Amino acid sequence: MRAHHLLCLDQFRGLGYSPFFIANLARVQRMLAEPGAVVQLTAGPDAICAACPFLDGAACGRGADAADRDRLVLSRLGLAPGTPLSWAVLKEVFKAAFPPAARLAACAGCTWLTAGVCYR
């Protein structure tokens, strides 16, 4: 999973770039809800990005914002890309490292935040 997607997952309300993207993100959430789900954070495209119309090969077409947010999240969590963690543990580590104010700061400038979709 792309590290910055941790900022987005609990905010997902069935909105997205396309019906295909929305269905894919809902599928990923269902997979994460399975007992024993394990996640490896990455700083590049993941299963969520696979359905994004802005994905250009192996690069995010949204610019450097995604990569910058990935680095920020990984740094704040103290994790290296590829580190496997149970989803349950990762959620707790994320919650401790990113209280609401820190999430808002990390998401500053994101189009979803400025559209009023997140963190109401």
Buried (B, 14 or more C-beta within 10 A) or exposed (E): BBBBBBBBBEBBEEEBEEEEBBEBBEEBEEEBEEEEBEBEBBBBBBBBBEBBEEBEEEBBEBEEBBBBBBBBBBEBBEBEBEBEBEBBEBBEBBEEBBEEEEBBEBBEEBEBBEEEBBBE
